[in-house]
Amino acid sequence: MTDRRSVPAFDPVEDLEETATDSPEKAVIRQFFGRWSARDLDAAFELTDPEGEWWHLTFGQKITLGEWAERVRRNQSLCSDPAVFTLGTMTQEGDRVSVLATMTSTFLDGRTYWNQYHYLIKVRNGRIVWGREFSDPRLSDEAFRDRSGAFWRQ
């Protein structure tokens, strides 16, 4: 695969949304990704229901949010820098929020990982209870190939 970066699905400056008018659901999602970006995974996953459901395009199965949290923790152990998320457009209908995002991290060997995401997330009573995660599987497969901690391999 060639070393080229995809064009993000959103412009992080032009598509920046005013957070002061966020709904409670959008605020929870911003807090979740903010805490994850600060590598405070315990605080991030306090905003989830461990019995809730998560599905990710790359591993193609439904797992609990508790299982997903453990997979995220294993992946973070492969990185020298935290996964830093930039959130773009957020669109809401009822308790479902659609989120465009990019994420960058650095592996222990110095390689940079970058991908873009579309999340569809349900928030109820201040907690994430359900999610669908779509990203470019070619980028993640290449980045995590032959790495024992890669979350969709376990």
Secondary structure, 3 states (H helix, E strand, C coil): CCCCCCCCCCCCCCCCCCHHHCCHHHHHHHHHHHHHHCCCHHHHHCCEEEEEEEEECCCCCEEEHHHHHHHHHHHHCCECCCCEEEEEEEEEECCEEEEEEEEEEEECCCCEEEEEEEEEEEEECCEEEEEEEEECHHHHHHHHCCCCCCHHHC
